[in-house]
Amino acid sequence: MSVTVITPAVSKRLTTVQNVRSDLSLAETSPATAQIERWIDQASARAASFCRRTFGRETVRERFELCHGRIDDTRSGLLLSRSPVVSIASVRIDGVQQDADTYECDGRLLYRLDGSDRRCWYGRIVIVEYEAGWLLPGESRGNPPTTAAPDLPADLERAVIQLVGAALSAGSRDMMVKSEQVEGVGQTDWYVQGTNASLPHPEAEATLSEYRRLHFA
């Protein structure tokens, strides 16, 4: 299968400056907005890379080549590469446009229908155009609404804000120092990313792991 992006995501930022300032209890003017935006861009890119997915809404064209010209199990749908699926624009089988009432999608799998019954997919090439992804923080649905995309999950945004917080903390100290002790005052120990960790915040990594797409060699 192959995926071609028709309309790329307008934004890739998985949180907003306002939400970062609120959740991390930052002042209105410090750090500077431009610096927070840099951290958001970096954290969002890192989350996307870790999860192997695009979070924002995109319209894509996906091509499937069916083995032996059909799928024999009526329960087997075509597994779309992008999720969550917002809407299906078109389905073509060997170049022939299919009516909208001849298929249905459960958010990830696309099924062929005959009436209300699911049937085997047939043909050699199936091409699906569809919109998938979440409405990101700060994006508007429009008035009237132009998309039915679900909001980005709150725990996913929180994980990105935690990565921003890790970047903020790293920028305010010597990263080579693991702990600091002041005689008569106390000792401060910092989290040190382990060799098996992929991200600098353990809770953020645990959360993002729930959204990570499997990689097949």
ChimeraX attribute file (.defattr): number of C-alpha atoms within 10 A of each C-alpha:
attribute: neighborCount
match mode: 1-to-1
recipient: residues
	/A:1	12
	/A:2	10
	/A:3	16
	/A:4	12
	/A:5	14
	/A:6	13
	/A:7	12
	/A:8	14
	/A:9	18
	/A:10	11
	/A:11	14
	/A:12	18
	/A:13	22
	/A:14	27
	/A:15	25
	/A:16	18
	/A:17	19
	/A:18	13
	/A:19	16
	/A:20	22
	/A:21	19
	/A:22	12
	/A:23	12
	/A:24	13
	/A:25	9
	/A:26	13
	/A:27	10
	/A:28	12
	/A:29	8
	/A:30	10
	/A:31	12
	/A:32	11
	/A:33	14
	/A:34	10
	/A:35	13
	/A:36	21
	/A:37	17
	/A:38	12
	/A:39	22
	/A:40	25
	/A:41	18
	/A:42	17
	/A:43	25
	/A:44	23
	/A:45	17
	/A:46	16
	/A:47	27
	/A:48	18
	/A:49	12
	/A:50	17
	/A:51	19
	/A:52	14
	/A:53	16
	/A:54	19
	/A:55	26
	/A:56	22
	/A:57	26
	/A:58	21
	/A:59	22
	/A:60	21
	/A:61	19
	/A:62	19
	/A:63	18
	/A:64	17
	/A:65	15
	/A:66	16
	/A:67	11
	/A:68	10
	/A:69	12
	/A:70	14
	/A:71	17
	/A:72	12
	/A:73	11
	/A:74	14
	/A:75	11
	/A:76	16
	/A:77	21
	/A:78	17
	/A:79	14
	/A:80	21
	/A:81	17
	/A:82	23
	/A:83	18
	/A:84	18
	/A:85	25
	/A:86	22
	/A:87	17
	/A:88	18
	/A:89	13
	/A:90	15
	/A:91	24
	/A:92	16
	/A:93	16
	/A:94	13
	/A:95	12
	/A:96	10
	/A:97	13
	/A:98	13
	/A:99	10
	/A:100	12
	/A:101	11
	/A:102	16
	/A:103	21
	/A:104	17
	/A:105	17
	/A:106	10
	/A:107	15
	/A:108	17
	/A:109	15
	/A:110	20
	/A:111	21
	/A:112	24
	/A:113	17
	/A:114	11
	/A:115	10
	/A:116	11
	/A:117	11
	/A:118	18
	/A:119	20
	/A:120	16
	/A:121	22
	/A:122	17
	/A:123	16
	/A:124	15
	/A:125	18
	/A:126	21
	/A:127	21
	/A:128	21
	/A:129	20
	/A:130	21
	/A:131	24
	/A:132	27
	/A:133	22
	/A:134	25
	/A:135	22
	/A:136	24
	/A:137	19
	/A:138	14
	/A:139	14
	/A:140	11
	/A:141	13
	/A:142	8
	/A:143	6
	/A:144	6
	/A:145	8
	/A:146	9
	/A:147	15
	/A:148	13
	/A:149	19
	/A:150	15
	/A:151	14
	/A:152	17
	/A:153	13
	/A:154	10
	/A:155	12
	/A:156	19
	/A:157	24
	/A:158	20
	/A:159	24
	/A:160	29
	/A:161	26
	/A:162	22
	/A:163	26
	/A:164	26
	/A:165	22
	/A:166	18
	/A:167	18
	/A:168	16
	/A:169	13
	/A:170	13
	/A:171	10
	/A:172	8
	/A:173	11
	/A:174	9
	/A:175	11
	/A:176	7
	/A:177	10
	/A:178	12
	/A:179	11
	/A:180	11
	/A:181	10
	/A:182	8
	/A:183	7
	/A:184	6
	/A:185	7
	/A:186	8
	/A:187	10
	/A:188	10
	/A:189	10
	/A:190	13
	/A:191	11
	/A:192	15
	/A:193	12
	/A:194	10
	/A:195	6
	/A:196	6
	/A:197	11
	/A:198	12
	/A:199	19
	/A:200	19
	/A:201	20
	/A:202	18
	/A:203	14
	/A:204	21
	/A:205	20
	/A:206	12
	/A:207	16
	/A:208	21
	/A:209	13
	/A:210	10
	/A:211	16
	/A:212	15
	/A:213	13
	/A:214	8
	/A:215	7
	/A:216	4
	/A:217	3
